[in-house]
């Protein structure tokens, strides 16, 4: 288009994420060799914000408006509930649920007459009023208000239609109805959208692949071009993906093909439980990395839900495999887990100032900022740790601090000293950590901190119990010759190793949800938890009225992330809500042509022989490399 003389200022390219927009802009600059300062490459939300910066005064806001993030929005919803005397009512106790409902109302996904509590209409109006009073917008406003603006002021709409005469949309299947409406209002006849209905997996946040059908209806003269050649995966992987997705009825017919012929069979494993599954994945990464000379970053481990991550993280740690987590919070990065680990680190090393500051007032002990500032100043003056400064403050006769603060300080020091005597002893570490959690009274802290959501408190305490279980598994491993505190902390510290050089030179393995993996690719992929109830996920089917086709599209996306090799695991039994339940393989597995799927558990002897041969070949090459003729 640029080569044909179309001005860059007349082109609008829209996509789904900031990352995709940056990549698109980088690619077009490399292709054209131009700076392209007048070209607009943007997400829908950023483009909406750009329009509003210029035009919003017509709607009663000032142009220097603020954009609320999720935390700001939740606080504004909470304040609106307070103003309407509804904060704390049983039907409004979950602020996030109310905020999500407001978002659906605002973007047209939900109507007040569709069973919504009518009392919340006043709260919604109060929330909207407060946004205007504080000259603020939430994320939804960045799409809603430009459409409102264009509807109220046709001249403004025409100004933007005249400027952006060529519109391009990437990842079109991920657009929502409201994003489609914005695009349609701006578009004349020069529109190009690119999308794959088989990869539409975001209905839970408003995306609707029916927009592809709407596009065909709204632009009847359009030309359809099928992009069926895949440049990523082997024939085996694509045939498996085609076999699965062909069972969806509500889709455009197409069949992926590739010039990369062949490829090994997809290996399917049925481990006894999630522990065996995690161990298999970690061990297989070690084996394949060694045999194929790959980096850790060549491996992707994909999960339907991030609740499956913690056991896999444990096994990766046990095998010293560096990894990164995407699409969820690492088990060891959750606040409640970090709190307990910081207690253990301080018990192991009282000079650990970072850990001390994190937990000195968790739970609250009345140790205020003034006392912490005094202790920090004393530590700097004496070039000592905060712990040593605390000891001096504890026994100082004359202080200006309230008795409650000194009492809290004394209780904290006593707690750590008592725990040190216990935990640095010889009895099982997991039992000592359980006693420590009880001594801290961490359950009461969680209940207090989640006063309006006891379910969240129970879930966080369950995570702590999982931590204790993982410590027990580690210390009872017969290969673990020193199951004490310091080796355990050293093991956990693998998680905090710097990206730049302390991690293995092969990068980090990628542990992520399938949603987070979209757009990525890896030479080797593991799809873990391919079980009925997880994939398809029972909760997703309940919430979406039985949307089996979106769950199948999710499995299709997971399969097509693999370039060379794909492993799929499904446990025979899995622990759910403290109960061990029998698991059936995902029904989607039966949709993969049987000739492409190999039961990896049927050939342990062959796998062991392959490993032995690979090891012999490796050491033979090393020997040849360093073999020199004596002088």
VOGU-3710 file (C-alpha; in Angstrom, 3 decimals, decimal comma):
1> xxxxxxxxxx> 0,000/0,000/0,000  2,803/2,381/0,856  4,639/1,445/-2,352  1,495/2,276/-4,320  1,417/5,786/-2,902  -1,238/5,442/-0,217  -0,340/7,962/2,535  0,645/6,313/5,795  -1,627/8,726/7,672  -4,628/7,157/5,869
11> xxxxxxxxxx> -3,912/3,669/7,242  -5,265/2,390/10,578  -4,006/-1,022/11,754  -5,734/-2,440/14,842  -4,958/-5,546/16,850  -5,681/-7,254/20,157  -2,662/-6,730/22,445  0,081/-4,158/22,940  2,662/-6,835/22,180  1,044/-7,665/18,831
21> xxxxxxxxxx> 0,777/-3,957/17,948  4,490/-3,411/18,681  5,425/-6,476/16,627  3,254/-5,356/13,713  4,794/-1,880/13,765  8,334/-3,282/13,924  7,704/-5,628/10,997  6,222/-2,962/8,721  9,112/-0,606/9,470  11,595/-3,354/8,603
31> xxxxxxxxxx> 9,720/-4,210/5,397  9,353/-0,617/4,234  12,621/0,846/5,548  10,696/3,979/6,631  10,178/5,652/10,012  6,372/5,748/9,517  5,663/8,441/12,099  2,171/9,099/10,672  1,096/5,442/10,547  -1,410/4,387/13,248
41> xxxxxxxxxx> -0,745/0,877/14,568  -2,626/0,367/17,807  -4,840/-1,749/20,017  -8,544/-0,917/19,966  -8,354/0,532/23,481  -5,313/2,710/22,755  -6,978/3,995/19,592  -10,132/4,823/21,552  -8,033/6,729/24,102  -6,373/8,674/21,270
51> xxxxxxxxxx> -9,759/9,771/19,921  -11,004/10,751/23,366  -7,937/12,873/24,159  -8,983/15,082/21,251  -12,764/14,901/21,452  -13,967/14,025/24,961  -14,790/17,570/26,038  -17,890/17,257/23,840  -19,087/14,564/26,285  -18,404/16,614/29,426
61> xxxxxxxxxx> -14,969/15,315/30,480  -11,726/17,272/30,388  -9,033/16,133/27,962  -6,562/15,356/30,771  -8,740/12,498/32,065  -7,290/9,619/34,102  -7,677/5,973/33,077  -8,508/3,710/36,017  -6,689/0,411/36,276  -8,414/-2,618/37,787
71> xxxxxxxxxx> -7,506/-1,643/41,358  -8,821/1,912/40,910  -12,026/0,555/39,396  -12,647/-1,829/42,304  -12,164/1,008/44,795  -14,625/3,181/42,844  -17,207/0,363/42,815  -16,693/-0,155/46,558  -17,201/3,575/47,188  -20,377/3,569/45,063
81> xxxxxxxxxx> -21,735/0,679/47,148  -20,978/2,644/50,320  -22,749/5,737/48,953  -25,833/3,617/48,228  -25,682/1,950/51,671  -25,125/-1,465/50,079  -21,507/-2,205/50,951  -21,297/-5,507/52,798  -24,738/-6,745/51,742  -24,695/-10,463/50,967
91> xxxxxxxxxx> -25,532/-9,995/47,285  -22,753/-7,418/46,832  -20,047/-8,891/49,062  -17,781/-9,763/46,125  -16,657/-6,413/44,669  -15,045/-8,106/41,667  -18,332/-9,766/40,701  -20,163/-6,441/40,858  -17,412/-4,758/38,798  -17,571/-7,500/36,163
101> xxxxxxxxxx> -21,352/-7,140/35,984  -20,998/-3,365/35,469  -18,526/-4,044/32,654  -21,006/-6,369/30,921  -23,796/-3,800/31,307  -21,611/-1,055/29,892  -20,435/-3,048/26,861  -23,882/-4,454/26,028  -23,225/-8,070/27,042  -25,875/-7,885/29,797
111> xxxxxxxxxx> -29,143/-5,972/30,230  -30,734/-4,819/33,469  -33,891/-6,762/32,694  -31,916/-10,044/32,441  -32,175/-11,013/36,093  -29,767/-8,377/37,450  -30,492/-7,121/40,969  -32,399/-3,855/40,231  -31,006/-2,273/43,419  -27,591/-2,258/41,730
121> xxxxxxxxxx> -28,874/0,178/39,084  -28,459/3,019/41,592  -24,956/1,778/42,415  -24,078/1,690/38,708  -25,366/5,247/38,242  -23,364/6,387/41,277  -20,246/4,672/39,873  -20,705/6,401/36,510  -21,279/9,740/38,246  -18,100/9,375/40,300
131> xxxxxxxxxx> -16,065/8,687/37,152  -17,224/11,983/35,699  -16,671/13,887/38,951  -13,086/12,610/39,162  -12,555/13,117/35,393  -11,744/9,445/34,990  -12,526/6,610/32,589  -12,401/2,886/33,094  -11,071/0,479/30,469  -14,513/-0,148/28,949
141> xxxxxxxxxx> -15,052/3,597/28,417  -12,169/3,622/25,938  -14,444/1,661/23,574  -17,914/2,770/24,694  -17,356/6,537/24,655  -15,878/6,831/21,126  -18,967/4,998/19,816  -21,203/7,313/21,869  -19,270/10,286/20,497  -19,627/9,139/16,886
151> xxxxxxxxxx> -23,378/8,567/17,381  -23,969/12,018/18,882  -21,685/13,976/16,572  -21,810/12,745/12,941  -19,355/15,455/11,845  -16,738/14,048/14,236  -17,303/10,551/12,854  -16,927/11,818/9,294  -13,636/13,512/10,197  -12,144/10,176/11,259
161> xxxxxxxxxx> -13,699/8,313/8,316  -12,068/10,813/5,968  -8,685/10,379/7,611  -8,582/6,585/8,037  -9,561/5,408/4,565  -7,813/2,027/4,898  -8,501/-0,118/7,965  -6,755/-3,382/8,832  -7,601/-5,642/11,798  -5,430/-8,512/13,011
171> xxxxxxxxxx> -6,624/-11,382/15,292  -10,144/-10,545/14,139  -11,656/-13,607/15,840  -10,710/-12,067/19,200  -12,671/-8,856/18,679  -15,792/-8,191/20,756  -19,111/-6,861/19,482  -18,263/-3,374/20,677  -14,873/-3,425/18,942  -16,583/-4,580/15,770
181> xxxxxxxxxx> -19,084/-1,715/16,069  -16,239/0,809/16,342  -14,510/-0,645/13,283  -17,759/-0,695/11,258  -18,593/2,940/12,075  -15,166/4,045/10,811  -14,933/1,768/7,780  -15,735/2,647/4,199  -14,963/0,003/1,577  -11,238/-0,441/2,184
191> xxxxxxxxxx> -11,196/-2,949/5,033  -8,979/-6,005/5,549  -9,480/-8,319/8,516  -7,367/-11,376/9,320  -8,602/-14,009/11,730  -8,997/-17,699/12,416  -12,334/-18,788/13,864  -10,654/-22,023/15,011  -8,541/-19,969/17,438  -11,357/-17,988/19,039
201> xxxxxxxxxx> -10,822/-18,746/22,750  -11,718/-15,502/24,532  -15,522/-15,527/24,774  -15,178/-15,113/28,552  -13,945/-11,558/27,972  -16,373/-10,617/25,238  -14,660/-11,903/22,079  -17,048/-13,307/19,505  -15,968/-15,138/16,370  -19,457/-14,503/14,957
211> xxxxxxxxxx> -17,915/-11,170/13,951  -16,481/-13,044/10,954  -20,023/-13,867/9,836  -21,136/-10,287/10,557  -18,273/-9,019/8,418  -19,388/-11,136/5,450  -22,917/-9,757/5,794  -21,892/-6,101/6,302  -19,331/-6,114/3,475  -20,951/-8,285/0,768
221> xxxxxxxxxx> -18,336/-7,503/-1,894  -15,489/-8,827/0,203  -12,813/-11,224/-1,098  -12,005/-14,268/1,075  -8,449/-15,610/1,036  -7,708/-18,803/2,994  -4,291/-18,932/4,635  -3,994/-22,682/5,131  -0,239/-23,208/4,909  1,345/-23,585/8,320
231> xxxxxxxxxx> 5,057/-22,732/8,604  5,451/-23,963/12,184  4,468/-27,574/12,746  5,134/-31,023/11,299  2,551/-32,953/9,263  1,820/-35,213/12,247  0,920/-32,305/14,520  -1,209/-30,576/11,874  -3,095/-33,755/11,018  -3,854/-34,235/14,713
241> xxxxxxxxxx> -5,061/-30,614/14,974  -7,186/-31,004/11,827  -8,705/-34,195/13,204  -9,745/-32,460/16,417  -11,086/-29,191/15,034  -13,058/-30,905/12,258  -15,541/-31,998/14,951  -16,648/-28,381/15,441  -19,708/-27,662/13,326  -19,853/-23,881/13,664
251> xxxxxxxxxx> -16,707/-23,009/11,710  -15,388/-22,080/8,277  -14,054/-25,109/6,453  -10,267/-25,188/6,023  -7,428/-27,662/6,434  -3,920/-26,747/7,535  -0,971/-28,158/5,600  2,780/-27,747/5,763  5,900/-28,300/3,729  7,527/-29,885/6,808
261> xxxxxxxxxx> 6,764/-33,538/6,126  6,691/-36,278/8,743  7,437/-35,759/12,387  7,384/-38,290/15,218  4,149/-39,596/16,680  2,383/-37,670/19,432  3,174/-39,479/22,691  0,377/-40,004/25,201  1,093/-40,919/28,840  -1,261/-41,898/31,668
271> xxxxxxxxxx> 0,625/-41,374/34,950  -0,907/-42,583/38,205  -1,330/-39,102/39,697  -0,309/-35,453/39,373  2,994/-36,127/41,147  3,966/-38,801/38,632  2,772/-36,541/35,813  4,957/-33,657/36,998  7,971/-35,927/37,472  7,501/-37,360/33,978
281> xxxxxxxxxx> 7,420/-33,880/32,418  10,556/-32,730/34,241  12,469/-35,919/33,483  11,383/-35,894/29,837  12,576/-32,288/29,460  15,968/-33,327/30,814  16,084/-36,315/28,463  14,983/-34,501/25,279  17,159/-31,454/25,987  20,164/-33,742/26,342
291> xxxxxxxxxx> 19,345/-35,895/23,309  18,314/-33,122/20,901  20,720/-30,471/22,261  17,931/-27,988/22,882  17,704/-25,057/25,286  15,225/-25,010/28,151  13,365/-22,203/26,395  12,546/-24,651/23,577  10,004/-26,364/25,875  6,423/-25,290/26,528
301> xxxxxxxxxx> 4,249/-26,854/29,267  0,598/-25,956/28,665  -2,242/-26,264/31,180  -5,965/-25,579/31,022  -5,889/-23,865/34,413  -3,106/-22,422/36,548  -4,287/-24,475/39,550  -2,269/-27,351/38,016  1,002/-25,433/38,109  2,237/-25,941/41,661
311> xxxxxxxxxx> 3,038/-29,680/41,427  4,826/-29,207/38,096  6,840/-26,339/39,581  7,921/-28,678/42,374  9,265/-31,256/39,910  11,027/-28,636/37,790  12,730/-27,414/40,956  13,695/-30,948/41,929  15,354/-31,414/38,520  17,017/-27,966/38,701
321> xxxxxxxxxx> 15,189/-26,888/35,554  14,835/-23,087/35,338  11,385/-21,935/34,230  9,096/-18,948/33,852  5,348/-18,777/34,498  2,891/-17,001/32,170  -0,869/-16,668/32,327  -0,964/-17,275/36,073  0,853/-16,616/39,293  3,708/-18,927/40,155
331> xxxxxxxxxx> 2,827/-20,978/43,230  5,900/-19,630/44,998  5,016/-16,030/44,044  1,628/-16,079/45,781  1,522/-13,722/48,738  0,671/-16,325/51,349  3,482/-18,631/50,148  6,008/-15,771/50,043  5,030/-14,823/53,606  5,764/-18,301/54,980
341> xxxxxxxxxx> 8,976/-18,606/52,953  10,139/-15,232/54,293  9,569/-16,495/57,839  11,713/-19,532/56,997  14,419/-17,380/55,399  14,568/-15,104/58,446  14,718/-18,132/60,739  17,587/-19,465/58,647  19,360/-16,087/58,469  18,322/-13,330/60,875
351> xxxxxxxxxx> 20,418/-10,855/58,865  17,994/-11,165/55,924  16,589/-7,614/56,076  14,333/-8,029/53,020  12,489/-10,999/54,498  12,253/-9,313/57,895  10,603/-6,179/56,503  8,053/-8,255/54,609  6,779/-10,151/57,640  7,483/-7,918/60,636
361> xxxxxxxxxx> 3,864/-6,758/60,576  2,272/-9,844/58,992  0,043/-10,498/60,849  -0,401/-6,970/62,234  1,452/-6,480/65,495  1,160/-2,735/66,002  4,698/-2,176/64,729  4,212/1,108/62,891  6,275/3,041/60,388  7,819/5,203/63,116
371> xxxxxxxxxx> 9,325/2,207/64,912  10,554/0,639/61,662  12,167/3,973/60,682  13,890/4,154/64,084  15,186/0,591/63,776  16,401/1,207/60,202  18,260/4,348/61,301  19,893/2,481/64,183  20,971/-0,312/61,809  22,549/2,184/59,397
381> xxxxxxxxxx> 24,348/4,024/62,192  25,815/0,810/63,591  26,267/-0,879/60,217  24,288/-3,807/61,540  21,323/-5,856/60,392  17,774/-4,839/61,267  17,553/-7,873/63,560  20,486/-6,652/65,668  18,989/-3,156/65,796  15,665/-4,644/66,916
391> xxxxxxxxxx> 17,375/-6,480/69,749  18,918/-3,219/70,995  15,591/-1,399/70,709  13,892/-4,223/72,563  16,066/-3,796/75,632  16,463/-0,012/75,494  15,210/1,593/78,696  14,143/4,961/77,313  12,156/5,041/74,089  9,475/7,320/72,711
401> xxxxxxxxxx> 7,407/4,441/71,359  4,047/3,285/72,624  3,902/0,220/74,785  1,825/-1,610/72,159  4,583/-1,190/69,558  7,267/-2,451/71,942  5,033/-5,367/72,923  4,534/-6,246/69,270  8,281/-6,068/68,667  8,963/-8,298/71,655
411> xxxxxxxxxx> 6,383/-10,850/70,484  7,877/-10,935/66,990  11,437/-11,485/68,243  10,259/-14,192/70,665  8,350/-15,925/67,858  11,423/-16,039/65,587  13,775/-17,147/68,379  11,436/-19,952/69,449  10,925/-21,082/65,863  14,709/-21,101/65,260
421> xxxxxxxxxx> 15,236/-23,525/68,119  12,561/-25,814/66,700  13,199/-25,611/62,951  16,984/-25,826/63,084  16,644/-29,047/65,072  16,478/-32,560/63,626  12,771/-33,408/63,508  10,874/-33,466/60,138  10,847/-30,025/58,526  7,240/-30,253/57,277
431> xxxxxxxxxx> 5,932/-30,773/60,817  7,966/-27,815/62,064  6,560/-25,567/59,328  3,049/-26,615/60,354  3,842/-25,595/63,948  5,273/-22,298/62,679  2,071/-21,504/60,732  0,074/-22,233/63,894  2,395/-20,087/66,031  2,014/-17,176/63,616
441> xxxxxxxxxx> -1,772/-17,738/63,699  -1,723/-17,200/59,947  -5,267/-18,529/59,524  -6,663/-15,698/61,672  -4,592/-13,257/59,609  -6,151/-14,587/56,380  -9,668/-14,403/57,832  -9,073/-10,811/58,951  -7,493/-9,836/55,637  -10,349/-11,403/53,641
451> xxxxxxxxxx> -13,187/-10,480/55,966  -15,733/-10,267/53,172  -14,558/-13,352/51,323  -14,001/-16,385/53,547  -13,707/-18,573/50,446  -10,553/-16,662/49,438  -9,125/-17,121/52,943  -9,734/-20,878/52,797  -8,172/-21,107/49,318  -5,027/-19,272/50,481
461> xxxxxxxxxx> -4,709/-21,457/53,558  -5,090/-24,509/51,323  -2,094/-23,220/49,350  -0,060/-23,150/52,560  -1,087/-26,743/53,230  0,079/-27,616/49,708  3,430/-25,992/50,547  3,740/-28,178/53,647  2,831/-31,259/51,599  5,486/-30,376/49,026
471> xxxxxxxxxx> 8,088/-30,052/51,801  7,045/-33,465/53,119  7,378/-34,992/49,640  10,826/-33,453/49,270  12,122/-34,526/52,699  10,853/-38,120/52,369  12,522/-38,607/48,992  15,072/-41,404/49,558  17,560/-39,542/47,344  17,417/-36,521/49,667
481> xxxxxxxxxx> 20,325/-37,013/52,058  19,899/-33,707/53,931  16,192/-32,833/54,400  16,814/-29,744/56,538  16,007/-26,047/56,249  19,083/-24,717/54,431  19,049/-27,200/51,516  15,327/-26,529/51,130  15,816/-22,750/50,973  18,660/-23,198/48,482
491> xxxxxxxxxx> 16,323/-25,250/46,325  13,567/-22,633/46,434  16,049/-19,871/45,573  16,206/-21,338/42,044  13,006/-19,422/41,432  14,658/-16,049/41,983  17,719/-16,568/39,822  18,438/-13,682/37,493  17,453/-13,968/33,831  20,785/-12,546/32,707
501> xxxxxxxxxx> 23,221/-15,289/33,542  22,596/-17,173/36,744  20,016/-19,373/35,057  21,024/-22,154/32,717  22,461/-20,847/29,461  19,628/-22,608/27,644  17,086/-20,092/29,003  13,986/-21,133/30,911  11,245/-23,638/30,237  7,828/-22,048/29,703
511> xxxxxxxxxx> 5,027/-23,031/32,095  1,746/-21,402/31,098  -1,972/-21,638/30,564  -3,133/-22,463/27,044  -4,701/-19,004/26,788  -1,310/-17,395/27,506  0,392/-19,601/24,878  -1,675/-18,244/21,987  0,626/-16,746/19,339  3,682/-18,593/20,705
521> xxxxxxxxxx> 5,475/-21,698/19,443  7,964/-24,191/20,874  9,916/-27,105/19,364  8,628/-29,366/22,159  5,247/-29,009/23,877  3,630/-30,843/26,798  -0,141/-30,634/27,241  -0,706/-31,676/30,858  -4,009/-32,566/32,492  -5,773/-33,664/29,283
531> xxxxxxxxxx> -8,631/-35,114/31,320  -12,391/-34,929/31,262  -13,435/-32,123/33,602  -10,248/-30,192/32,887  -10,150/-30,209/29,093  -12,991/-29,561/28,438  -13,260/-27,748/31,756  -16,464/-28,561/33,609  -16,844/-25,033/35,019  -16,453/-23,438/31,593
541> xxxxxxxxxx> -19,131/-25,701/30,151  -21,507/-24,861/33,020  -20,941/-21,099/32,735  -21,231/-20,931/28,948  -24,221/-23,219/28,636  -22,193/-26,122/27,348  -19,758/-24,386/25,005  -17,892/-27,547/24,034  -16,733/-26,003/20,762  -14,681/-23,251/22,433
551> xxxxxxxxxx> -13,037/-25,841/24,684  -12,181/-27,861/21,556  -10,707/-24,728/19,952  -8,562/-24,324/23,068  -7,208/-27,865/22,660  -6,581/-27,131/18,968  -4,568/-24,024/19,909  -2,537/-26,095/22,401  -1,703/-28,756/19,785  -0,614/-26,189/17,198
561> xxxxxxxxxx> 1,876/-24,526/19,567  4,213/-27,516/18,924  6,717/-27,396/16,077  8,456/-30,774/16,273  7,298/-32,894/19,204  4,128/-33,130/21,291  3,556/-34,995/24,564  0,104/-35,266/26,164  -0,531/-36,491/29,721  -3,734/-37,480/31,531
571> xxxxxxxxxx> -3,648/-38,723/35,126  -5,473/-41,868/36,223  -6,234/-40,175/39,550  -5,955/-36,542/40,627  -6,453/-34,779/43,943  -9,320/-32,292/43,799  -10,451/-30,395/46,895  -8,471/-32,786/49,111  -10,196/-35,817/47,535  -8,490/-38,349/45,266
581> xxxxxxxxxx> -10,762/-38,869/42,266  -10,599/-41,208/39,282  -9,929/-39,396/35,987  -10,914/-40,250/32,432  -8,870/-39,006/29,461  -10,214/-35,965/27,612  -12,806/-36,921/24,981  -10,858/-34,707/22,567  -8,072/-37,309/22,516  -10,352/-39,748/20,694
591> xxxxxxxxxx> -10,654/-37,168/17,887  -6,938/-37,413/17,068  -6,426/-40,048/14,327  -5,214/-43,206/16,167  -2,266/-43,632/13,792  -0,793/-40,340/15,049  -1,025/-41,155/18,768  1,441/-43,439/20,508  1,026/-44,725/24,039  4,404/-43,799/25,533
601> xxxxxxxxxx> 3,888/-46,004/28,590  3,859/-49,142/26,433  7,558/-49,003/25,598  9,618/-48,267/28,729  12,373/-50,672/27,726  12,763/-49,039/24,326  12,892/-45,571/25,903  15,527/-46,723/28,394  17,584/-48,238/25,568  17,330/-45,006/23,560
611> xxxxxxxxxx> 18,521/-43,004/26,568  21,458/-45,365/27,083  22,450/-45,154/23,411  22,173/-41,356/23,472  24,375/-41,158/26,571  26,992/-43,461/25,043  27,044/-41,395/21,851  27,363/-38,153/23,833  30,312/-39,343/25,914  31,930/-40,891/22,826
621> xxxxxxxxxx> 31,790/-37,473/21,126  33,247/-35,779/24,215  36,069/-38,310/24,339  36,839/-37,817/20,647  36,787/-34,034/21,071  39,387/-34,035/23,833  41,465/-36,966/22,609  44,971/-35,733/21,724  48,049/-37,529/20,453  50,964/-37,485/22,971
631> x> 54,018/-35,464/21,911
//
